[in-house]
Amino acid sequence: MRDIDFYAQILGIDHPWHVDDVKLQTEAGRVDVWIDHEPGALWACPECGRELACRDHAEERTWRHLDTCQFKTFLHARIPRVNCPDHGVRQAQVPWAAPHSRFTLLMERMAIDVISACSTIEGARKLLRISWDETWGIMERAVKRGLSRKEQRKIHYLGVDEKAFRKGHKYMTVVCDLMRGTVEHVAEDRRTASLEAYYQSLSSEQLEAVRAVSMDMWQPYFSATMKWIPEASRKIVFDRFHVMQHVGKAVDTVRRQEHKALMAEGESTLKGTRYLWLYGESRLPDKHKPRFDDLKQANLKTAKAWAMKESLQDLWGYMSPGWAKRFLERWCGWATRSRITPMKKVAQTLRAHMDNVVTFCRHRITNAVAEGLNSKIMAIKRRACGYRNKEHFKTAIYFFCGGLDLYPACKTGATH
Ligand SMILES: [Zn+2]
């Protein structure tokens, strides 16, 4: 078989296109394939589809295709232009590539698979033998395609979370579908406007379909949700893991303060105990049990605070918000009377947000899915090692966590 026929077949090049020439450069490790079309062929205007004769050609363009064995393979062609009475001079569409892409559709599909499977973007880039910018170009196009194809689905349970972009102060707001475990929206900052931008993108049917929104006790998210979701006061659920995290932090503050005070008196009772107080009673490893039992017996503020945290776990077992509220009121009373300042403070916070803490009993949702996604996002951050900008970070989140249909529609050649 002649190389021209061989390439026509493996590229799936069809009438009116044909392979005109093939050049193999062994030294350079590349194959170049020129594609041309029959002179009298008609071309569709990309706007209206009207069939028109070729007016002239655009400059020759080059597309990177799947490798032929290990040879980098490039297609070359001059794209015909038509003069549409309604739309003016336009380039016809070629069946092997999307407009503006420097890769063929098959190469883009392959690249999407490789990027998805690789543990680092740099690794994917090396395997594909494309540049860093080309890799991001493929990912950006894939995400854009995926987002534009996205149906206006109704999402019943939303999770809103903040994500630190860089150590310190840069935050992103991530909205996810708790049932599908997909990221629906990524916005800069963690302000009211960050979340509002998402709600604004929803139809009124979609806003009404939201049954509950899980979030941390964060006023900007609360305000945005109150403004946009009908009957939001019954639907906002302050996430139980975040609630327990706040209480856990209070316990840790108590420990730090008490440890400092004890050390001043030459007592090292609390030295090296930080992690012991982070465990729940049931999850404490056996090897720590004897020491921890001693600590609990000692008359420590830290032990009291820890016991409060343990007892708060019972809150999540209630099935009725009314009963949960009575329990939480008692708990807050206990914490307030304890005269342990960090516990009093956290009780104040919980009291102020009580109605939307106990909504958990009605909806029983948590950001646990979102937290899972968060660790996925952390991994994305690590494996991209060095996002030059926030846009790249956003693109990567949508690419890996958006549940999007990323592939270009394949019109030519073997599909997979
Ligand atoms: Zn037209």
Boltz pocket constraint, residues with backbone or C-beta under 6 A from the ligand:
constraints:
  - pocket:
      binder: B
      contacts: [[A, 45], [A, 46], [A, 47], [A, 48], [A, 49], [A, 50], [A, 84], [A, 85], [A, 86], [A, 87], [A, 88]]
      max_distance: 6.0
